[in-house]
């Protein structure tokens, strides 16, 4: 979805691989709460992928609602 696959972290945070983050995302999306709500899962995936691509700054209410 995003062009840049760089994982953004603050200088004092431990770096976690993108693969590990996406594996955990898949595990969470497979949970019963997310399995019952496609919309909630799409929102979580969108925000995680935006953060991984260093595009968290684009997450505005307008963009998320559309």
C-alpha positions in Angstrom: 0.0 0.0 0.0 2.7 2.5 0.9 5.8 3.1 -1.2 8.3 3.5 1.7 8.7 0.5 3.9 11.0 2.1 6.4 10.0 1.6 10.0 9.9 4.9 11.9 10.9 5.0 15.6 12.0 7.7 17.9 15.8 7.8 18.7 15.4 6.4 22.2 13.0 3.5 21.2 14.0 0.0 20.5 13.7 -0.9 16.9 11.3 -3.7 16.0 11.4 -5.2 12.5 8.6 -4.5 10.1 8.1 -8.2 9.6 7.6 -8.7 13.4 5.1 -5.8 13.4 3.1 -7.2 10.5 3.1 -10.7 12.0 1.7 -9.2 15.2 -0.8 -7.2 13.2 -2.0 -10.4 11.5 -2.4 -12.1 14.9 -4.4 -9.2 16.3 -6.6 -9.0 13.2 -7.3 -12.7 13.6 -8.7 -12.2 17.1 -12.4 -12.6 17.6 -13.0 -8.9 18.1 -11.4 -7.9 14.8 -12.7 -10.9 13.0 -16.2 -9.7 13.7 -15.6 -6.2 12.4 -14.1 -5.7 9.0 -14.2 -2.0 9.4 -12.2 -2.0 12.6 -9.7 -4.3 11.1 -9.3 -2.1 8.0 -8.8 0.9 10.3 -6.1 -0.9 12.3 -4.3 -2.2 9.2 -4.4 1.3 7.6 -3.0 3.1 10.7 -0.2 0.5 11.3 0.8 0.5 7.6 0.9 4.3 7.6 3.1 4.3 10.7 5.4 1.8 9.2 5.7 3.9 6.1 6.6 7.0 8.1 3.3 8.5 7.0 1.6 8.8 10.4 1.5 12.6 9.9 -1.1 12.1 7.1 -3.6 10.4 9.5 -6.2 13.1 9.7 -9.9 12.6 10.4 -10.9 13.4 6.9 -8.6 10.8 5.4 -9.6 8.1 7.8 -13.4 8.7 7.3 -13.1 8.3 3.5 
